[in-house]
Amino acid sequence: MTITTIITTLIGTNTYIIHKDNQALVIDPGSNDHKINDYLNDNNLDLLGILLTHGHFDHIGGVSHLANKYNSKIFLHELDFELVIDPLKNGSNLYSRNPVTIEKDLELIKLESNLRLGDFDIRVIHTPGHTKGSVAYLIENNLFSGDTLFKRAYGRYDLYGGDKVKLTTSLNKLLKLDKNIKVYPGHGDTTFIKDELNLIVY
């Protein structure tokens, strides 16, 4: 399995392209960055699905373009649906030049579940706290943690739907995973679970 990081948006969102053979997933396409399309096309990849860790504008800006171009499914936790249809709640009215929404149908994830897309087995872990419907995706030994867990840090809980207590609980849940799991966060550098065990929410 190959994991490629493409940094999108002015605030440096990590968009991840994961592929095996010619099957691909895209996690959090933050903008219509041509590098995402170029990578998919140059490697002759079939985009099976777009996985969203949460509904903030800097993680969903490129979703509609990709979904239309590749006719791919979009996965989002049901508790963040209100964000992707409301530019005020997803932050794009405040922090972006253009309001961002997703107008296409979505595959809404309920609670926690396992997804099977092509050759990918995906464990969905609900991690509320940054938003109500934040999730992390565990694929093989790789955790795509969105804005819940960063390298030596954690996500904000002062935005719409944020909750410090729930974020603390979610972080504790993630830090109980296998210590050798590699973490791919929504912003910044990768890390490992074992290197974040002393993380404290202030």
N, C-alpha and C positions, 0 to 999 in steps of 0.2 A: 504494500500500500504506500502510495506517495502522497505527502502533504505539502502543499505549496501555500505560502502566505503572500497575499497582495495587500498592501496598505492603501486603504481608501479613505476619503473624506479629509477635510482640513484638520480634523482632530485625531487623525491616525487610527482609524478603525482597522483591526485585523480581519480581512476577509480570507477564508480558508477554502482552497480547492483540494478535495480528497479524491484520489482515483485509484482504481484497480483495473488493469487492462484498459478498456475503453469506457468504463463506467465511472461517472463522477458525481460528487455531491458538492454543493457550494454552501458554506456557512456564513451568514451575515454579510451579504453583499451591500456594503454601505453606500455605494454610489454606482453610477453607470460608467465605471472606469473601463476604458477600452482594453486594459491589460487582462481583465477577466475574460472577455470575449476572445481576445487573441490567444490566451492560454488554452481555452477550451477548443478553439478551432485548430490551432497549431498542433495539438496533440490528438486531434480527431476524437474528442470525448463526447459521450452521450450523457447529458445532464439529467440524472434521474430525479433529483429533488433539491430544493432550496430549504435549508434548515435555519430557523431563526431562534437565537437564544433569548431574545426579548424584542419588544416593539418600539424601541427608541429610534429616532430618525436616522441616526448615524449608523444603524445596523440594517436598515430596510430600504435605503434610498435607491438601490439598484434592483430591487426585487421584481417590480412590474416589468422592467425592460427584459430581464433574463427570462422570466416566466413566459412572456409573450414570444420571445425569440426562439426558445427551446421547448416550449409547451411542457414545462416541467411543473411538478407539484410543489406547493409551498406549505411548510409545516411550522406551526406556531402554537404555543400553549393557549388554551381558550381564555384564560384570565388576562391575556394581553391583547385580545382582539380589539378592545376599546381603544387601545393606543394606536393601532395601525390605521384606524379610520378617522382619527381625530388629531389634526396637526398641533393643537394646543397641548394635548396630553402626551404626545410623542416628542414634543420639544422643538419641532421644526419651525413653528411660528416664532419661537424665541431665539433660536440659535442658527437657523439656516436662512438663506436668501429666498428659498422656495419652499412652500408647504409640501410635506411629504405624506402621502397616504398609499395604501394598497387597495386597488379596486377589484382585483381578481379574487376568485374563490380560494379559500384556504382549507387545508386539512388541519382541523383543530385538535390538539392533543389534550386529553383529559387526564388529570392526575399524573401518574407516572406510567410509562408503558415501554414496550420494546417495539422498534420498527424494523422491518426487513425491506430494504430497497436493493434490488438486484443482488449482488454478492455482499452487501453491507448489512451487518447486524448492529443495530444502534440501540443503546440503552438510554432512555430519556429520564433524567433526574430533575425533579421539580425543585427549584432553588429560589423561592420567593425572598424578597428583601430589597433588592435593587428595584424590581418591579414586582407586581403581583404574580405574573406568569413567567418570570425568568426560569430558564432551564439550562442544564448542562447536558451535553451529548457525549457519551462514552462509546468510543469506537475502537475495538481491540484494546490497546493499552494507552489510549490517548483520550484526554478529557478536554472538550471544548467548552470552556467555562463562562463564556460571555463576559458580562460586567459584574459577576459575582466574586470571582477569585482572580487576582492578578499576582504577578511576582512581587512578593513582600507587601502586598496590599489587597484591598477589597473594594467593592463598588460603593457608590454613593447610596444613601438611603433617604436623602432629603428631597428627592424629586417625586412626582405624582406616583402613588402606589408603593413608595418606599416604606420600609419598616425595619428599624434597627434590630428589634428582637428577632424577627423572622430571618433577617440576614445572618445574624449570629448563629441561629439554628441551622441554616443552610450551609454555612461555612463548616460547621462542626460535622455535618453530614458528609460533605466532600472530603474533609480531612480524615475521615475514617476509611476511605477507600485505600486500595493497595498503595503503599508508600512509593512504589516505583512507577506509578502512572505519570506520564508526562502531561503537563497542563498547557493548553493553548488558549490564552485569554483573549478577551475582546480588544484589548489595547496592551501595548508593551511586549516584553520578551516572554518567552516560554519559561517554565519552571517545572518542578516535580513536587508531588504531594509531600514527599519527605522533607522538602526544604521550606514548607509553609506551616509546619505543625505548631509553631509557637505564635501564630497570628492571633492578635487580640483586636476586637472591635472597640473603638473608642467613640 
